Each structure stands twice: as structure tokens, then as C-alpha cells.
Amino acid sequence: MIVLHGNTQTGADMASRTSWPAVAKREHFTIVFPDGLRRAWADLRSSQMRAGHTPPEGTDDVVFVAALIEKYVADGTADPRHVYVTGLSNGSAMTMTLACKRADLFAAAASVIMNFTDEFANACQPSQPVPMLMMNGTADPLIPYKGGRGTSRFAVDGFWSAEKTIAFWRKVNGCEEGDAGHDRSGGHRMPGSFPDSRFSRLVNFIFGPQNHDIDGAETIWTFFKRFP
């Protein structure tokens, strides 16, 4: 399992602020929390379409993650048939980038709080279907559920809606049409069974509320187990 942090975060943040370590210990799988350069990932968006940090020019995180997988497969830690990837925010954009560019590497992927843009979708041409779970908050001030520009002063314009992004993955995966589920009133946060920050009032103000109806890691792992 590869878990990719959000912009300005580190892998250690994802390990300490989500239930992924507990899920991995209980379910007996190896989990990796890599760090992006400058605390960011080089996904398929241009610099104008992202908020926060940007990785150094020329960074190729698709090659980086592929090399990471190759390393763990070579030393016997990972089974190449059972590699999964998920991420949060910028890490989610990187997750979808990996599904777009190296679909052959993953049994399934999960995106948390991210939608496509036109340029993202135009650059996404998966080589094969990839089971994809999407988890977006209906009260996200940065990546609005209905698309466009969020209410945060850090938000940028041009995002697709969650429904349109899901429809893209349904089409490339050859799925039937259907309704999208809802993460009720979630902000730009990982849904969780415990608080994801020590400064809840400040984080609520900037990123919106954390949803506690579900635990994100538990829900994603339940989905991944369907694709062994």
C-alpha cells in the first residue's frame, strides 16, 4: 500500500493523522508513506492549477513511485499483483496521475478530496482499467464537490465536479452509469474516526469540517480487498 500525503504535508503526517498504520497492522500488509520533494507531488496539473508548494522543475514522481514499487517487489516485500495506491489532496491528484500513466502497476486506487480539471483529463489515458474509489467532501472549500472554484482564498478555479470526475473513470473503466455517493458535509480533510489535527478550530476554518461518519482508511481498504 502506497499512501501519498497532501501538499505541505509529509509521509509522517499521514502516518500519524490517519488510521492507516492500525489498519495495516491488523490486516497484515506493508504500507509505505513516501515524501514528495518540497512537500508536493508532480501530478498532471500545471503550476497555475495548484495551491501551495510545487516540486522542483523536472520532477517525475511517476518514475519515482514506479521505482519504489520495483524496489519493494525486488526485495520480496511487495507482490506485484497486489500493489495499491491512495492519497490525499495533492497526493490524490498524484494517485490519479499514476492511474493515468501506469495503470499496469496497481490492483486498485483511491482518490481523497480531488477532482479533475480539463488539462488533467486531457492528459489522462490509462493503459487499462483501474478500480477507482473517490471520496470527496460536500463542504470542501478548496476542491468544490460541484466543481468550479472553492470558497477558500487559497482555491483555484477550473475543477470538474465530483460527478463529472467519477463519470470519467466510469467511462475509461467500462462501467455502467450510476449515482455518486456522498461524504456528508466533509471538508478538505480525510474522513476519520479520530481528530486529524491538534488545532481543530483553525483547521476547521481553513479546510472545513472533518467528517466522522466513516473512517477513510477503513473504507478504502474495504474497497481494495475486492480487487486482490
C-alpha positions as a Markdown table, in Angstrom:
| # | Residue | x | y | z |
|---|---|---|---|---|
| 1 | Met | 0.0 | 0.0 | 0.0 |
| 2 | Ile | 1.4 | 3.4 | -1.0 |
| 3 | Val | -0.2 | 6.4 | 0.8 |
| 4 | Leu | 0.7 | 9.8 | -0.6 |
| 5 | His | 0.5 | 12.9 | 1.6 |
| 6 | Gly | -1.2 | 16.2 | 0.7 |
| 7 | Asn | 0.5 | 19.5 | -0.2 |
| 8 | Thr | 2.8 | 20.9 | 2.6 |
| 9 | Gln | 2.5 | 17.6 | 4.4 |
| 10 | Thr | 4.9 | 14.7 | 4.8 |
| 11 | Gly | 4.5 | 11.0 | 4.9 |
| 12 | Ala | 4.9 | 11.1 | 8.7 |
| 13 | Asp | 1.8 | 13.3 | 8.8 |
| 14 | Met | -0.2 | 10.7 | 7.0 |
| 15 | Ala | 1.1 | 8.0 | 9.4 |
| 16 | Ser | 0.2 | 10.0 | 12.5 |
| 17 | Arg | -3.1 | 11.6 | 11.5 |
| 18 | Thr | -4.9 | 8.7 | 9.9 |
| 19 | Ser | -5.7 | 5.1 | 10.9 |
| 20 | Trp | -3.6 | 3.6 | 8.1 |
| 21 | Pro | -0.9 | 2.2 | 10.4 |
| 22 | Ala | -3.6 | 0.5 | 12.6 |
| 23 | Val | -5.4 | -1.0 | 9.5 |
| 24 | Ala | -2.1 | -2.2 | 8.0 |
| 25 | Lys | -1.1 | -3.9 | 11.3 |
| 26 | Arg | -4.5 | -5.6 | 11.7 |
| 27 | Glu | -4.7 | -6.7 | 8.0 |
| 28 | His | -1.1 | -7.7 | 7.7 |
| 29 | Phe | 0.0 | -5.6 | 4.7 |
| 30 | Thr | 3.0 | -3.4 | 4.1 |
| 31 | Ile | 2.4 | 0.3 | 4.0 |
| 32 | Val | 4.7 | 3.0 | 2.6 |
| 33 | Phe | 4.4 | 6.7 | 3.3 |
| 34 | Pro | 6.9 | 8.4 | 0.8 |
| 35 | Asp | 7.8 | 12.1 | 0.9 |
| 36 | Gly | 7.4 | 14.3 | -2.2 |
| 37 | Leu | 10.1 | 16.9 | -2.9 |
| 38 | Arg | 9.3 | 20.3 | -1.3 |
| 39 | Arg | 6.3 | 18.5 | 0.3 |
| 40 | Ala | 4.5 | 18.3 | -3.0 |
| 41 | Trp | 3.8 | 15.9 | -5.8 |
| 42 | Ala | 4.3 | 16.4 | -9.6 |
| 43 | Asp | 0.8 | 15.5 | -10.8 |
| 44 | Leu | -0.7 | 16.2 | -14.2 |
| 45 | Arg | -1.8 | 19.7 | -13.3 |
| 46 | Ser | 0.2 | 22.8 | -14.3 |
| 47 | Ser | 1.6 | 25.1 | -11.6 |
| 48 | Gln | -1.2 | 27.6 | -12.2 |
| 49 | Met | -3.8 | 25.0 | -11.3 |
| 50 | Arg | -2.5 | 24.1 | -7.8 |
| 51 | Ala | -2.3 | 25.9 | -4.5 |
| 52 | Gly | 0.6 | 25.6 | -2.1 |
| 53 | His | 4.0 | 24.1 | -2.8 |
| 54 | Thr | 5.3 | 22.9 | -6.1 |
| 55 | Pro | 8.0 | 20.3 | -6.6 |
| 56 | Pro | 11.3 | 21.3 | -8.3 |
| 57 | Glu | 11.1 | 21.7 | -12.1 |
| 58 | Gly | 11.7 | 18.4 | -13.9 |
| 59 | Thr | 10.5 | 16.2 | -11.0 |
| 60 | Asp | 9.0 | 13.0 | -12.3 |
| 61 | Asp | 7.0 | 11.4 | -9.5 |
| 62 | Val | 5.6 | 8.7 | -11.8 |
| 63 | Val | 9.1 | 7.4 | -12.3 |
| 64 | Phe | 9.8 | 7.8 | -8.6 |
| 65 | Val | 6.8 | 5.7 | -7.4 |
| 66 | Ala | 7.4 | 3.1 | -10.1 |
| 67 | Ala | 11.0 | 2.8 | -8.9 |
| 68 | Leu | 9.7 | 2.5 | -5.3 |
| 69 | Ile | 7.4 | -0.4 | -6.3 |
| 70 | Glu | 10.2 | -2.1 | -8.2 |
| 71 | Lys | 12.5 | -1.9 | -5.2 |
| 72 | Tyr | 9.9 | -3.5 | -2.8 |
| 73 | Val | 9.0 | -6.2 | -5.4 |
| 74 | Ala | 12.7 | -7.0 | -5.9 |
| 75 | Asp | 13.4 | -7.5 | -2.2 |
| 76 | Gly | 10.3 | -9.6 | -1.7 |
| 77 | Thr | 8.4 | -7.1 | 0.4 |
| 78 | Ala | 5.7 | -6.5 | -2.2 |
| 79 | Asp | 3.7 | -8.8 | -4.5 |
| 80 | Pro | 3.4 | -7.1 | -7.9 |
| 81 | Arg | -0.2 | -8.3 | -8.3 |
| 82 | His | -1.3 | -6.6 | -5.0 |
| 83 | Val | 0.0 | -3.0 | -5.1 |
| 84 | Tyr | -2.5 | -0.3 | -4.2 |
| 85 | Val | -2.2 | 3.5 | -4.1 |
| 86 | Thr | -4.1 | 6.2 | -2.4 |
| 87 | Gly | -3.5 | 9.8 | -1.5 |
| 88 | Leu | -5.0 | 13.0 | 0.0 |
| 89 | Ser | -5.4 | 16.3 | -1.9 |
| 90 | Asn | -2.2 | 16.8 | -3.9 |
| 91 | Gly | -1.4 | 13.1 | -3.1 |
| 92 | Ser | -4.8 | 12.2 | -4.5 |
| 93 | Ala | -4.0 | 14.1 | -7.7 |
| 94 | Met | -0.8 | 12.1 | -7.8 |
| 95 | Thr | -2.8 | 8.9 | -7.2 |
| 96 | Met | -4.9 | 9.6 | -10.3 |
| 97 | Thr | -1.8 | 10.6 | -12.2 |
| 98 | Leu | -0.3 | 7.2 | -11.5 |
| 99 | Ala | -3.6 | 5.5 | -12.6 |
| 100 | Cys | -3.5 | 7.6 | -15.8 |
| 101 | Lys | 0.2 | 6.9 | -16.6 |
| 102 | Arg | 1.0 | 3.5 | -15.0 |
| 103 | Ala | -2.3 | 1.7 | -14.7 |
| 104 | Asp | -0.4 | -1.6 | -15.1 |
| 105 | Leu | 1.2 | -1.2 | -11.7 |
| 106 | Phe | -1.9 | -1.1 | -9.5 |
| 107 | Ala | -4.6 | -3.5 | -8.4 |
| 108 | Ala | -6.8 | -0.5 | -7.4 |
| 109 | Ala | -6.5 | 3.1 | -6.4 |
| 110 | Ala | -8.4 | 5.6 | -4.2 |
| 111 | Ser | -8.7 | 9.3 | -4.5 |
| 112 | Val | -9.5 | 11.5 | -1.5 |
| 113 | Ile | -10.6 | 15.2 | -1.9 |
| 114 | Met | -9.6 | 15.8 | -5.5 |
| 115 | Asn | -11.3 | 16.3 | -8.9 |
| 116 | Phe | -10.1 | 16.6 | -12.4 |
| 117 | Thr | -9.5 | 19.7 | -14.5 |
| 118 | Asp | -9.7 | 19.9 | -18.3 |
| 119 | Glu | -5.9 | 19.7 | -18.7 |
| 120 | Phe | -5.8 | 16.8 | -16.2 |
| 121 | Ala | -8.4 | 14.8 | -18.0 |
| 122 | Asn | -6.9 | 15.5 | -21.4 |
| 123 | Ala | -3.5 | 14.1 | -20.2 |
| 124 | Cys | -5.1 | 11.0 | -18.7 |
| 125 | Gln | -5.0 | 8.0 | -20.9 |
| 126 | Pro | -4.9 | 4.8 | -18.8 |
| 127 | Ser | -3.4 | 1.8 | -20.5 |
| 128 | Gln | -6.0 | -0.5 | -18.8 |
| 129 | Pro | -8.9 | -0.3 | -16.4 |
| 130 | Val | -8.0 | 0.6 | -12.7 |
| 131 | Pro | -10.6 | 0.1 | -10.0 |
| 132 | Met | -11.0 | 3.6 | -8.5 |
| 133 | Leu | -12.7 | 4.8 | -5.3 |
| 134 | Met | -13.3 | 8.5 | -5.0 |
| 135 | Met | -14.0 | 10.2 | -1.7 |
| 136 | Asn | -15.0 | 13.9 | -1.8 |
| 137 | Gly | -16.5 | 16.2 | 0.8 |
| 138 | Thr | -19.6 | 18.2 | 0.0 |
| 139 | Ala | -18.3 | 21.1 | 2.2 |
| 140 | Asp | -14.8 | 21.3 | 0.7 |
| 141 | Pro | -13.7 | 24.9 | 0.4 |
| 142 | Leu | -10.7 | 24.0 | -1.9 |
| 143 | Ile | -11.9 | 21.3 | -4.2 |
| 144 | Pro | -15.6 | 22.0 | -4.5 |
| 145 | Tyr | -17.9 | 19.0 | -4.8 |
| 146 | Lys | -19.9 | 20.7 | -7.6 |
| 147 | Gly | -16.8 | 22.0 | -9.4 |
| 148 | Gly | -15.5 | 25.4 | -10.3 |
| 149 | Arg | -13.7 | 27.4 | -7.6 |
| 150 | Gly | -14.0 | 26.8 | -3.9 |
| 151 | Thr | -14.8 | 29.4 | -1.3 |
| 152 | Ser | -11.3 | 29.5 | 0.3 |
| 153 | Arg | -9.0 | 32.3 | -0.7 |
| 154 | Phe | -6.4 | 29.7 | -1.5 |
| 155 | Ala | -8.7 | 28.0 | -4.0 |
| 156 | Val | -8.1 | 28.0 | -7.8 |
| 157 | Asp | -10.7 | 27.8 | -10.5 |
| 158 | Gly | -11.4 | 25.2 | -13.1 |
| 159 | Phe | -12.1 | 22.0 | -11.2 |
| 160 | Trp | -14.6 | 19.5 | -12.5 |
| 161 | Ser | -17.4 | 18.3 | -10.2 |
| 162 | Ala | -17.1 | 15.1 | -8.4 |
| 163 | Glu | -19.8 | 13.6 | -10.5 |
| 164 | Lys | -18.0 | 14.5 | -13.8 |
| 165 | Thr | -14.7 | 13.1 | -12.5 |
| 166 | Ile | -16.4 | 9.9 | -11.4 |
| 167 | Ala | -18.1 | 9.7 | -14.9 |
| 168 | Phe | -14.6 | 9.9 | -16.5 |
| 169 | Trp | -13.4 | 6.9 | -14.5 |
| 170 | Arg | -16.6 | 5.0 | -15.2 |
| 171 | Lys | -16.1 | 5.6 | -18.9 |
| 172 | Val | -12.4 | 4.5 | -19.1 |
| 173 | Asn | -13.1 | 1.5 | -16.9 |
| 174 | Gly | -16.1 | 0.4 | -18.9 |
| 175 | Cys | -18.6 | 0.7 | -16.0 |
| 176 | Glu | -22.3 | 1.3 | -16.2 |
| 177 | Glu | -23.8 | 4.7 | -15.3 |
| 178 | Gly | -24.9 | 5.2 | -11.7 |
| 179 | Asp | -25.2 | 7.7 | -8.9 |
| 180 | Ala | -22.3 | 9.1 | -6.8 |
| 181 | Gly | -22.3 | 8.6 | -3.1 |
| 182 | His | -21.8 | 11.5 | -0.7 |
| 183 | Asp | -19.3 | 12.1 | 2.1 |
| 184 | Arg | -21.8 | 14.1 | 4.2 |
| 185 | Ser | -20.6 | 17.7 | 5.0 |
| 186 | Gly | -16.9 | 16.8 | 4.8 |
| 187 | Gly | -14.3 | 19.5 | 4.2 |
| 188 | His | -10.9 | 19.2 | 2.7 |
| 189 | Arg | -9.9 | 16.6 | 5.2 |
| 190 | Met | -9.5 | 12.8 | 5.4 |
| 191 | Pro | -12.7 | 11.3 | 7.0 |
| 192 | Gly | -11.6 | 9.7 | 10.2 |
| 193 | Ser | -12.7 | 8.1 | 13.4 |
| 194 | Phe | -10.4 | 10.4 | 15.4 |
| 195 | Pro | -9.3 | 14.1 | 15.0 |
| 196 | Asp | -6.7 | 14.8 | 12.3 |
| 197 | Ser | -5.3 | 17.9 | 13.9 |
| 198 | Arg | -4.4 | 19.4 | 17.3 |
| 199 | Phe | -5.7 | 22.8 | 16.2 |
| 200 | Ser | -9.2 | 21.9 | 15.3 |
| 201 | Arg | -10.7 | 25.4 | 15.3 |
| 202 | Leu | -8.0 | 26.8 | 12.9 |
| 203 | Val | -8.1 | 23.8 | 10.6 |
| 204 | Asn | -11.9 | 23.8 | 10.5 |
| 205 | Phe | -11.7 | 27.5 | 9.5 |
| 206 | Ile | -9.2 | 26.9 | 6.7 |
| 207 | Phe | -10.2 | 23.4 | 5.4 |
| 208 | Gly | -13.8 | 22.9 | 6.6 |
| 209 | Pro | -15.0 | 20.2 | 8.9 |
| 210 | Gln | -13.6 | 16.7 | 9.2 |
| 211 | Asn | -16.2 | 14.1 | 8.5 |
| 212 | His | -16.6 | 11.4 | 11.2 |
| 213 | Asp | -19.4 | 9.3 | 9.7 |
| 214 | Ile | -16.8 | 7.0 | 8.2 |
| 215 | Asp | -13.1 | 6.2 | 8.6 |
| 216 | Gly | -11.3 | 6.9 | 5.3 |
| 217 | Ala | -8.6 | 4.2 | 5.7 |
| 218 | Glu | -11.1 | 1.5 | 6.7 |
| 219 | Thr | -13.4 | 2.4 | 3.8 |
| 220 | Ile | -10.6 | 2.4 | 1.3 |
| 221 | Trp | -9.2 | -0.9 | 2.5 |
| 222 | Thr | -12.7 | -2.5 | 2.3 |
| 223 | Phe | -12.8 | -1.4 | -1.3 |
| 224 | Phe | -9.3 | -2.6 | -2.1 |
| 225 | Lys | -10.0 | -6.0 | -0.7 |
| 226 | Arg | -12.5 | -6.5 | -3.5 |
| 227 | Phe | -9.6 | -6.4 | -6.0 |
| 228 | Pro | -7.0 | -8.9 | -5.0 |
